[in-house]
Amino acid sequence: MTQVSEEKVWQALSRVIEPDFKKDLVTLKMVENLKIEGGKVSFTIVLTTPACPLKDEMKKSCNEALSQVEGVSETEIAFTARTTTGTFTGKAAIPGVRNVLAVSSGKGGVGKSTTAVNLAIALKALGAKVGIMDADVYGPNIPMMLGINTPPKQEGNRFIPPKGHGITCMSMAFMVPPGTPLIWRGPMLHGVIQQFIRDVEWGELDYLIVDMPPGTGDAQLSLAQLVPLSGTIIVTTPQEVALSDSRRGLAMFQKVNVPILGIVENMSSFVCPHCHEETAIFSRGGGESAAKELGVPFLGRIPIDLSIREGGDHGMPIAIGQPSHEISKAYQEIAGKLASAISILNAGAKPIQIAGFS
């Protein structure tokens, strides 16, 4: 039997390009624990996020490259991840939290919170440790969507947040009786968000998703300046009224130097369950057009579907209640794009700039 050359194995792996970073695995130092036993080659690929959507693609490329090496009869490829950490310029990082992602909208009623919850579950399904900070203090409904009925525990002056479907959650909904209106001015909102950052034991998280309040007023600007954000996505519906507000939201985040990761078009169309005819209730393609106009990524579209509403109302979001549903797959695809985008930003790429704003 021909002895497998370690040098040729490394040469083969140096021809495998990581799809996001456009460099080879060896240069990126993503290959560890290389072992050669007879004709068997085994090693570990170290990912920059456990939510990497390209694992299968990399594995296939490695197998193809090694099949050209004389003597190799078998490959065994394992994966591990060391999630990259965001750089929070001028802001204190949240202990244990590697990346903070804002889910925002220029106006209310576009499905921002539903999108935040399902993306959190999709990231967890991809292997990441995820939490949600419900910063939409005027409409704190994340605990209901996650089926959480237990308030956080308190140890001294620290809060231990509960989990729903494996997602750690902190929300103002835990602090006030159901149905009680929150009539707060800006400084009070500022204080509670500081407490969520400073006094909550979030634990080790790859991603903390912040469900932002809708709009672009003083409260939203304060939050964007206060919370150490790795990046943000904007949720919009396709019609021009919502898109106009979304443009203002994008500009606000750029002014406080928060990278724009892209736009999600929600409620993109409705398919009648009886006649199966598709209707673009809120117009069609507006989110994608706005992304092109503003020079930011278009992350994907989510249709109107009864299952999404039912899942949120019953504490069983569609991404976990029906993981094989086409809508769940759409959330998973968007989650994978977000994980990749954050890894690229953490590697030193420049924040995305919005066309027309400075």
Stockholm file with secondary structure:
# STOCKHOLM 1.0

chainA/1-358         MTQVSEEKVWQALSRVIEPDFKKDLVTLKMVENLKIEGGKVSFTIVLTTPACPLKDEMKKSCNEALSQVEGVSETEIAFTARTTTGTFTGKAAIPGVRNVLAVSSGKGGVGKSTTAVNLAIALKALGAKVGIMDADVYGPNIPMMLGINTPPKQEGNRFIPPKGHGITCMSMAFMVPPGTPLIWRGPMLHGVIQQFIRDVEWGELDYLIVDMPPGTGDAQLSLAQLVPLSGTIIVTTPQEVALSDSRRGLAMFQKVNVPILGIVENMSSFVCPHCHEETAIFSRGGGESAAKELGVPFLGRIPIDLSIREGGDHGMPIAIGQPSHEISKAYQEIAGKLASAISILNAGAKPIQIAGFS
#=GR chainA/1-358 SS CCCCCHHHHHHHHTTCBCTTTCSBTTTTTCEEEEEEETTEEEEEEEESCTTCTTHHHHHHHHHHHHTTSTTCCEEEEEEEECCCCCCCTTSCCCTTBCCEEEEECSSSSSCHHHHHHHHHHHHHHTTCCEEEEECCTTSCCHHHHTTCCSCCEEETTEEECCEETTEEEEEGGGTSCTTCCCCCCHHHHHHHHHHHHHSBCCCSBSEEEEECCSSSSHHHHHHHHHSCCSEEEEEECSSHHHHHHHHHHHHHHHHTTCCEEEEEEEEEEEECTTTCCEECTTCSSHHHHHHHHHTCCEEEEEEECHHHHHHHHTTCCHHHHSTTSHHHHHHHHHHHHHHHHHHHHHTTCCCCCCTTCC
#=GC SS_cons         CCCCCHHHHHHHHTTCBCTTTCSBTTTTTCEEEEEEETTEEEEEEEESCTTCTTHHHHHHHHHHHHTTSTTCCEEEEEEEECCCCCCCTTSCCCTTBCCEEEEECSSSSSCHHHHHHHHHHHHHHTTCCEEEEECCTTSCCHHHHTTCCSCCEEETTEEECCEETTEEEEEGGGTSCTTCCCCCCHHHHHHHHHHHHHSBCCCSBSEEEEECCSSSSHHHHHHHHHSCCSEEEEEECSSHHHHHHHHHHHHHHHHTTCCEEEEEEEEEEEECTTTCCEECTTCSSHHHHHHHHHTCCEEEEEEECHHHHHHHHTTCCHHHHSTTSHHHHHHHHHHHHHHHHHHHHHTTCCCCCCTTCC
//
